Amino acid sequence: MMKRTTSKTASISLAALFVAASLAVAGCGVDSVVAEFCAELCDCEDCNDAELETCEIKSQRTLDIAENQGCDDDFLDFLDCITSKNDCEDDEFEYSESCYDESDDYYDCRDSVPIDW
């Protein structure tokens, strides 16, 4: 009969692996507004998993940039609006004119940030 042994190093390694995996899962997620937007867009346009993931990555990257520019609230308001007020016609996602104010607020904020090279 084999004797099961657990070394202290193996226990620590296993714990470190568990923590790293937990952080990776938590860290790779996207903002809930981004996730909702991409889900709504992909429900309309019948995206596959890769297209959904691409939407989430690009939208999260835009949110990260907006956050660095101090425009994240405007961007999230815009995404939230187009998620809740959109039209899906012939598998094409279009957002409502009622979101133009949110769009303008985001782009005005973004365009007002000077670029440092």
C-alpha positions in Angstrom: 0.0 0.0 0.0 1.3 3.4 -1.0 1.6 5.9 1.8 0.3 9.4 0.9 2.6 12.1 1.9 2.2 15.8 1.7 5.2 18.0 2.1 5.0 21.5 3.4 6.4 22.8 0.1 3.7 20.9 -1.9 1.0 22.4 0.3 2.3 25.9 -0.1 2.7 25.4 -3.9 -0.9 24.1 -4.2 -2.1 27.1 -2.1 -0.2 29.5 -4.3 -1.6 27.9 -7.4 -5.1 28.2 -6.0 -4.6 31.9 -5.1 -3.1 32.6 -8.5 -5.9 30.9 -10.3 -8.5 32.8 -8.3 -6.8 36.1 -9.0 -6.5 35.2 -12.7 -10.2 34.5 -12.9 -11.1 37.6 -11.0 -8.6 39.7 -12.9 -9.5 38.6 -16.4 -13.1 39.6 -16.0 -14.6 42.7 -17.6 -16.6 45.4 -16.1 -20.3 44.4 -15.7 -21.4 47.3 -18.0 -19.0 46.1 -20.7 -20.1 42.5 -20.3 -23.8 43.5 -20.6 -23.1 45.7 -23.6 -21.3 42.9 -25.4 -23.9 40.3 -24.5 -26.6 42.6 -25.9 -24.6 43.3 -29.1 -23.9 39.6 -29.6 -27.5 38.6 -28.9 -28.5 40.9 -31.8 -25.7 40.1 -34.2 -25.5 36.4 -33.4 -21.8 36.5 -32.4 -19.8 33.4 -31.8 -17.7 33.0 -28.6 -14.6 34.5 -30.2 -16.5 37.6 -31.4 -18.0 38.0 -27.9 -14.5 37.8 -26.4 -13.2 40.3 -28.9 -16.0 42.7 -28.0 -15.2 42.4 -24.3 -11.5 42.8 -24.8 -11.8 45.9 -27.0 -14.5 47.5 -24.9 -12.6 46.8 -21.7 -9.5 48.3 -23.3 -11.5 51.4 -24.2 -12.8 51.6 -20.7 -9.2 51.3 -19.3 -8.1 54.1 -21.5 -11.1 56.2 -20.6 -10.3 55.6 -16.9 -6.7 56.9 -17.4 -8.2 60.0 -19.1 -10.7 60.6 -16.3 -13.6 59.8 -18.7 -14.6 56.4 -17.4 -17.9 57.5 -15.9 -18.9 59.1 -19.2 -17.9 56.0 -21.2 -19.8 53.7 -18.8 -22.9 56.0 -19.0 -22.7 55.8 -22.8 -22.4 52.0 -22.8 -25.2 51.6 -20.3 -27.4 53.8 -22.5 -26.7 52.0 -25.7 -27.1 48.6 -24.0 -30.6 49.5 -22.7 -31.8 51.6 -25.6 -30.9 49.9 -28.8 -32.6 48.6 -31.9 -31.7 45.2 -33.4 -32.9 45.1 -37.0 -31.8 42.4 -39.4 -29.0 41.3 -37.0 -27.6 44.9 -36.9 -27.1 46.6 -33.5 -28.0 50.3 -33.6 -28.2 52.6 -30.6 -31.0 55.1 -30.1 -30.7 58.8 -30.7 -31.6 59.2 -27.0 -28.0 58.2 -26.3 -26.5 61.0 -28.2 -26.0 63.1 -25.1 -24.1 60.3 -23.4 -22.0 59.8 -26.6 -21.2 63.5 -26.8 -20.3 63.7 -23.1 -17.8 60.8 -23.5 -16.3 62.1 -26.8 -16.0 65.7 -25.4 -14.2 64.4 -22.3 -11.9 62.1 -24.4 -11.1 64.8 -26.9 -10.3 67.4 -24.1 -7.5 65.3 -22.7 -4.1 66.4 -24.1 -1.8 63.8 -25.5 1.6 63.7 -23.9 4.2 62.2 -26.2 
